[in-house]
Amino acid sequence: MGSMPSNGRSQHDESHCGAPVGAASSPSPPVIATGERLVFTVAEAGALLGVSRAFAYELVARGELPVIRLGRRILVPKAALLQMVDAASRIS
């Protein structure tokens, strides 16, 4: 077919994701970087919060640490963890 432009991108790559330039846009969903995790284990969330693994599981049992359950796995969503910390920092 033709040669690829010197910038290494095909002519079909669009930096504006197909939206017309200058068009009003609604808030877009957050962009997730490759390799960025969306969830943490309870132990990892505890470490990020600076509490022990046991206390992190206690927070889950009391409903104070938001979690999602996938089968037997208990995971803490990054967004919920950030919201929790943000809300606590506003109170202090």
Buried (B, 14 or more C-beta within 10 A) or exposed (E): EEEEEEEEEEEEEEEEEEEEEEEEEEEEEEEEEEEEEEBBBBBBBBBBBEBEBEEBBBBBEEEEBBBEEEEEEBBBBBEBBEEBEEEEEEEE
